Amino acid sequence: MKLSFHGAARSVTGSRHLIETAGCRLLLDCGMFQGRREEAESQNRDLGFEPKSLSSVLLSHAHIDHSGALPVLDKYRFSGKVYLTRATADLTEIMLQDAARIQESDCRYVNKKERRRGKKCVAPFFDSDDVEAVTRRFVGVRYHDAVKIAPRVTASFHDAGHILGSAAVRVKYTARGDTTTVLFSGDLGRSHMPILRDPEPPPPCDVLILESTYGDRLHDHAAEEMKRKAQELIAHARVHKSKIIVPAFAVGRTQELVMRIKELVGEQRIDPLPIYIDSPLASKATEIFRRHPECYDEETYRTFTSEGDPFASRYIHFISSPEDSKRLNSMKGPCVIISSSGMCEGGRVLHHLKHAIQDEANVIVFVGFQAEHTLGRKLVEGWDVVPIFGVPTQRRAQVVKFNGLSAHADRNDLLAYVRAINPLPAQIFIVHGEEKQALSLGSAIQAEHPGIEVQIPHRGSSYDI
């Protein structure tokens, strides 16, 4: 068996890991790279392998950095199946359609400016026809079911607790009486978070491919402190009649924020103020959340079945039309605008930032990890001038981070995940983390389990296992 890495190797986005056995080539995830435009252009058009040679794709979850290059496969005559959980299938379809629409819209906007400068125009990586083609290849499966992928290869999906439908993917290959098992963590979630069940304990494996997004840090678990911080932000918005802009992933993070705001109102920590969910994708995703209560934790399931819709309230408004979205830009505060994308790399949030970022009364709130070279990362790092649609723009708005709301496992969670595998795997490959985080986690695992071979692959690295 051969394992090679074509994305999310010493970086956080573009998850693509290839397993090759006799007569079978399986791709774990097919994510879009997000970062510098030139690098994104290169990595999202040339995936690093021959798509038409793939037997199938096993998708861990719907986030674009894991699923966003799937439509590119069809451009290169991929003819296999894409296996994923049923909730992931529903989410991925709407996310890819949204990604196609955003690319087309952003390219039109950017190209209008590029033509004026006499520069070369950019083209979308894929369109809605490519999305329809690849989604016809989806095969939705249930957690734990053993799925036959090839004559000697089976796979199963195990709840990762990261977003709706997310899974760790286990691949079992049997040849000449010997079995090799590879477990791909996907993105691991955290325990005791709202809406979803906690991540499952890992099943046994010989080889583990482990994410490391927060491999060198711990989350702030002080719930009371986060609530106090949220109260202060709302009070600031009321006094200054300002806007709170929250770039958030439409799937998972938006629904969690709605639940947490409702909790603060219910505890009378804050008075309701208008909250606008400005993302057609978030509206569609919330509908899919409603269709999959089998993924809920016990408390959310009880709320859903006995008290009605957990995602609705009179002060929460879902915005769909472009006209209503544009009206938010001229609207006075106080208000909260939650809009995608979470790393500020496309979509409506860019327009809200463009209109709000130069007013020092406004606040930009980040509730998730920001990948290297993204606009979100520049804002979190405190840049005073940032590029929005390629135009240098002065930042006067405050920037606030809520790291405690991350849906990713932290260093201790990841170490505990490894510890829970019985017996311990012989090899671990650390992926989906910037080099600093990946190396730090790898060193910690090696120190705790000196008998395990730990690798931090580069993009393009291959290993025989």
N, C-alpha and C positions, 0 to 999 in steps of 0.2 A: 504494500500500500504506500502511496506517495501523497504527501501533503504539501501544497504550495499556497503562498499568500499574495494576493493581488490588490489589497486595499486594507485600510484600518490596521496597518502594520507600522508601529511607531507613530501612529496618527489616529485621530478619532473617527474620521468619516470614511465612507466608501468601502464598507465591509464586504469582502469577497475572498472566500477561502475554498480552495479546490482540493477534493479528495479523488485520487485516481486508483482504481483497482483493475484487475484483468477484465477488460470489456465494459468498464463502467466509469464515467467521469461525473462526479456530483459536485455542484457548487453550493456552498453554505453561504446564503445571503448574496444579494447583488445590489449593493448600495451605491448611491450617488456621492461622489466626492464633493465636499463643500469647502471653499477657501478662496485663494487667489484666482482671479479669472483665468489667467493663462494655464495654471496648473489644473483647474477644473476642466477647462477645455480639453486638455490632453488626456486626463485620466477618465473622463466620462465618455470620450469617443473611442479610445483604445483601452479596452478593459483588461488587457494583459494576457488574454487567452483566446482561443478560437471558439466563439459561442456555438457554432453549429456542431461542434464535437461533443457538447454536453449531453449527458443522458437525462439529467433532471436538475432542478434547483430545490433546495430545502430552505425555506424562509423562516427566520426566527421571529420577526415581528414587522409591523407596518411602517415604522419610522423611515423617512426618506433616505437617511444615511445607511440603511440596511436593505431597502427595497427599490430605491429610486432609479437604478440603472436597468431594472428588469425590461422596460420597453425597448432599450437599446439592443437586447439580445435578439429580438424578433427582426430587427433590421439586418442582422447577420445570420439569418436562417436557422435560429434555434428552433428545434421541433419537439423538444421533450415536454415533460410536465413540471409544474411548480407545486410542490407540496407545502402546505401551511395549515394552521388551525382555521376553523370556520370563521371565528371572529376576525382573525388576521386577514382572511380572504376578503371579507366585507370592507374592512378598513383600508386595505391596500388598494383596492379598486378605486375608491373615491380619492385617496391621496395621490395616486398616480395621475388621475384625470385632472386634479387640481394642479399638480406640478406641471403638467403639459400646458394648462391654461396660463399659469403664472409665467412660465418660460416665454410663451408666445407674447404675452402682454409686456413683460420686462424687455424682451428683445425689440419690440416695436418702439418702446419708450427710449431705450438706449440708442437704437439705430438712428432715430430722428436727430439725436445730438451728434452721433458719430459722422453722419453724412455732412453735417454742417462743418465739421472739422476736417473733412476729407479722409476720414479713417474707414477701415474695412468694417462692414457690418457683421454682427454676430447672428447665429442661427440656433434655434432650439435643439436640444439633444434628441428630442422625440416629440411626437404630436399625439393627439387623441386617438388616431387610427392605430398607432403603435401600441397604445395602452389597451385598446379593445382587443388587439391581436394576442397580447401576452396574457390578459386576464381570462381568455378562453382556455388557457392551459392550466388554470388553477384547479387543484384538487384539495378540497377542504377536509381535514381529518380531525378526530377528537383527541383530546389529551390521552396519552398512554397506549393508544391503539398501535399495534405493530403493523407497519405498512411495508409491503414488499416493493422495493424500488427497482431491483434487478434480481436475476436468478440467485445470487449469493449475498444480496444486500437487503437489509431491512432498516427501517428508521422508526423512531417514536418521538413524540413531543411531550415536554414536561413543563408545567406552569412555572414561568420565570418571575411573575408578579411585577413586571415592569410597566407595561401598558396592556390594555385589553387584548387578550389572545396571545400575548407574548410567550415564548417558549424557549427552553434549552432543548437542543436537538441532539438525539443520540443515534449514531449510525453504527450498525453491527455488520461486519464482513466476515464470512466463513469460507475457508478454502482448505482442502485436504485435512479436514478435521480440526483445524485451528481457527479460533475466532479472535478478531481484533475489534475493539469497541472504542469509538471516538465520541466524546461528549463536547458539544459546542454550547457554551453558556448563553450565547446571544448577549443581550443586555439584561443584567440581573436587577431586580427591584429590591425594595427594602421592606422589612416587617413593620406592621402596625401603621401602614399608610391607608388613607381613605379609599373607598370604592372596591379595590381589588383584593383578592386573597394574597396571603404572604407567599413568597417564593417557596416552591417545593424543595425538600432535601434532594441533593443530586443522586442520580442512580449510579451504580458502579461503572467504571470505565478504565481502559488501559491508557488512553491519551485524552487530555483535557485541553480544549482551546478556550481560554478564559479572558473575558474583558477586563480592562484596567482603567476605565475612565477616571475614577477617583482612587487610583491605586496608591497614592501617596498622602491621602488626607482623610480626615474624619468629618462627618457631617455634624452640624449643630443640632443636637437633639432637644434643645431647650424650647419646648412648645410654648411655654408661657412667655418667654422672651420674644418669640416670633409674633405672638398675638399683640404684645405691647408695641412692637415695631410697626405692625399693621395699623394699630389705633393711631399712632403718631402720624403716619402717612395720611390717613383719612382726615385727621384734624388739620394737618397742613393744607390739604386740598380745599377744605371748607373755608379756612381763614383767607387763603390767597386766591380762591376761586380758580384753582389750577387743574390741570389734567394729570392723571397718573397713567402713563403708557406702559403696558406690560407686554413685551414680545413673548409669546408663549406658543408652544407646539399645540396645534389644533386638536391633536389626539393625545389624551391622557392628561397633560398639564392643564389645559383649559377646563376640563371637567372637574379636576381636583380643586382648582382655584374657586370655581363656583361653589363647590361643597364647603370649602373653608370659609368663604365670605358668608355663606348662609349660617354657618356655625357661629361666627362672630356676631352676626345680627341676632341670632337666636339667644346668645348669651348676653345680649344687650351691651356688648363691648363697643359696638359702633351703631350709629343710626344709618338706615339705608341711604345710599346715594346712587344715582344712575350708573349702571354698569353695562357697557356695550361690548358684546362679543362680536367683533367685526371680522368675521371669517365665514364665508359660505361653507368651507370645509369643516369648521368647528360645529356648525349647525348640523351638517350631515353626519359628522362623527358622533355627536350627541344622540342622534336618532339610532345609530348603530349600537351605542352603549345601552340604550333602552331595549334593544332587541336581544341582548346577550346577558341577561341577569345571571346565567350560569357561571359567569366569571366573577361575580361580586363576592365580597366578603360577607360575613353573616349580618353585620349591622346594616350595610347598604341594601342587601337583599330584603331584610325585614322592612326597611323604610320604603323600598320600591313596592313591595307587595301589600303593605298595610296602610301607608300614609300617602301613597301617590308618587308623583314624579320627583325624584331627588334633585333634578337639574333645573327646576323651574321656580320662578319667583316674580312678583310684580315689578321689582326694580331691576331685573336682569333682562336685557333686550338683545336678541340675536339679530344681527345686521347681515343682510344678504346682498341687496342691490348696490351697484357701484355708486349710484346717486346718493343713497343714504350714507354710504361710507364717506363720500366727499363732504357731506354736510357736517360730519363729525369734526372735520378740520377747522371749520369756522365757528363751531359751537363753543360757547363759554363753559368753563367749569363751575363747580367741581364735578368731576366725573372720573370714572375709570374706563379705559379702553384696553381691552385684551384682544390682541391681534397677532396673527402668524405672519412671518415665520419666527421660531424661537431664537434663531441665531441672527436674525435681521438680514438674511441673505436673499430675500425676495418677498413678494406679496404686499398686502395693504399696509403692514406695519411700517414699511419704508416711507410711505406717503405721510403717515401720522408723525413719524420722527422728523421728516423734512419740515412739517409745519409747527412742531412743538419744541424742537430741540434748542432753539435760540432764545427761549423764554426761561429765565432763571427760576420762575415760580413753578414750572412743570417738573415732574419727576419721572424718570425712566427706571422701571423696576425689573430686574432680572431674577428669574426663579429656576434657572437651569444652567447646565454647563455650556460654555461658549468656546467653540473650537478655534484653534489658532488661525489667524489671518481673517476671520469673519468680522463683520461690522460690530456684532455683539461683543466680541473679544476686545476690540479697540475701545468701545465705550466702557466696558468693565475695567479695562486698564487705565482709564482716565484720560484718554486722548482729548485735547482741547479742540482739535479740528479733525473731522472724520469725513470720509467720502460717502455721499449718499447719491446713488445713481451716477457715480463717477465725478460728482461735483464736491470739492472741498467745502465743508460746512462747519461753521463755528458752533461748538457745543457750550451752551450756558445752563441747560437744564441739569438738575441733580441726577446722579446715578446711584441706585441703591441695589444691593444684592441680598437675596434671600436664599442662601445656600441650603438651609435646612429643609427646603421644599423639594430638593432633588429627588427624582424617581430612580436614581442609580444607587446600587450598593456602594458603600464606602470601603476603605481599606480593611477595617475589621470584619465587615460582612463578607468580603471576598476571601479573606484568610479562613473565616469560619466555613465557607462553602467548600474550600479545598479539604479542610479538616474533616468534613462530614462524609467524604467519599471513602467507602470501605469495600475492598482494600484501597489504599492510596494508588493513584495512577502512576505509571512508570515515567511518563513525560507530560510536561505542561508547556503549552505555547501561550505567551502573553500577547494579546492583541487589543485593539480598540482603546488605545490610550496614547497620549503623547509620550515621547521617548522618556522623559523624566518620570512620569507616572508608571510606565511599564517597567522600567528598570528598577524603580523603588519596590514595586510589588514583587517582581521576580526575586530580588535580593531577600525580601522578607520570607517568601515561600522557601527559598533555598536554605535560609538559616533555620527555619522551623522543621524542614523535611529534607535533610541533606541527601537522602537516597533518591530523591526525584530529580530527573534531568529537566532543567528549566531553560527554555529558549525564548528570546525576544526577537522574532523574525523581522527582517527588513522587507519592504515591498519587493516582490519577485523571488524571495527565498523559497527553496524547496527542500524537503526532508523525506527520507525513507523511514517508514515506521512499521 
